[in-house]
Structures are given as structure tokens and as C-alpha cells.
Amino acid sequence: MSDAPAPSLYERGVRAAHRGYKITLSPLIGQSCRYLPTCSDYARDALLQHGPARGGWLMVKRLCKCHPFGGSGYDPVPLPSDKD
């Protein structure tokens, strides 16, 4: 038996939304993300690590960077102690 606490309703919701996106929309859009982790994985991690307000802001900033003239490469979610 594990001593880890059960995931919160928020965490389960974020993970379910991410999985739903990966199963339904991602195959239609295709694998076109220029960054690692992918934008959807980045969004999931940002929301789980930083909460809905800051995590949502980080997600929007990342999605705005993901275009043909934007950068590419490794772009991890900043640690909770990092400032923008």
C-alpha cells in the first residue's frame, strides 16, 4: 500500500483534460510542436506545478511562442521558485 496522498480533484481534472486532448484532438492536428516538452505536456506540467492562475499564464505564453517563426528546442516549465 502506498503512503502517497490521493490526487486532488484539480489534478485529476488537469490530467483527464490532457489525456482527452491527446486521444481526440492531437491525432487530428498532428505532431507539429517545435518544443520539448510538447505544448500540451508543458501546459499540463505548468498547471500542476503552478496552479491555475500562473500555470494558465505560462501555458498561454508558451502557446504564443509556438509558431513557424518562433524558436524551438528544449523549453521546460520553470520551477515554482523562478520568476518571469
Contacts in CASP RR format, 6 or more apart in sequence:
PFRMAT RR
TARGET T0000
AUTHOR 0000-0000-0000
METHOD contacts of the structure
MODEL  1
MSDAPAPSLYERGVRAAHRGYKITLSPLIGQSCRYLPTCSDYARDALLQH
GPARGGWLMVKRLCKCHPFGGSGYDPVPLPSDKD
7 15 0 8 1.000
10 51 0 8 1.000
10 52 0 8 1.000
11 48 0 8 1.000
14 44 0 8 1.000
14 47 0 8 1.000
14 48 0 8 1.000
15 44 0 8 1.000
15 48 0 8 1.000
18 40 0 8 1.000
18 41 0 8 1.000
18 43 0 8 1.000
18 44 0 8 1.000
21 40 0 8 1.000
22 40 0 8 1.000
26 40 0 8 1.000
31 38 0 8 1.000
33 39 0 8 1.000
33 40 0 8 1.000
33 66 0 8 1.000
34 66 0 8 1.000
34 70 0 8 1.000
34 71 0 8 1.000
34 72 0 8 1.000
34 73 0 8 1.000
35 42 0 8 1.000
35 62 0 8 1.000
35 65 0 8 1.000
35 66 0 8 1.000
35 71 0 8 1.000
35 72 0 8 1.000
35 73 0 8 1.000
35 74 0 8 1.000
35 75 0 8 1.000
36 73 0 8 1.000
36 74 0 8 1.000
36 75 0 8 1.000
37 45 0 8 1.000
37 75 0 8 1.000
37 76 0 8 1.000
37 77 0 8 1.000
39 62 0 8 1.000
39 63 0 8 1.000
39 66 0 8 1.000
42 58 0 8 1.000
42 59 0 8 1.000
42 62 0 8 1.000
42 75 0 8 1.000
42 76 0 8 1.000
42 77 0 8 1.000
43 56 0 8 1.000
43 59 0 8 1.000
43 62 0 8 1.000
43 63 0 8 1.000
45 77 0 8 1.000
46 54 0 8 1.000
46 55 0 8 1.000
46 56 0 8 1.000
46 58 0 8 1.000
46 59 0 8 1.000
46 62 0 8 1.000
46 77 0 8 1.000
47 55 0 8 1.000
47 56 0 8 1.000
47 59 0 8 1.000
49 55 0 8 1.000
49 77 0 8 1.000
49 79 0 8 1.000
49 80 0 8 1.000
50 56 0 8 1.000
50 58 0 8 1.000
50 77 0 8 1.000
50 80 0 8 1.000
58 77 0 8 1.000
58 78 0 8 1.000
62 75 0 8 1.000
65 71 0 8 1.000
65 75 0 8 1.000
78 84 0 8 1.000
END
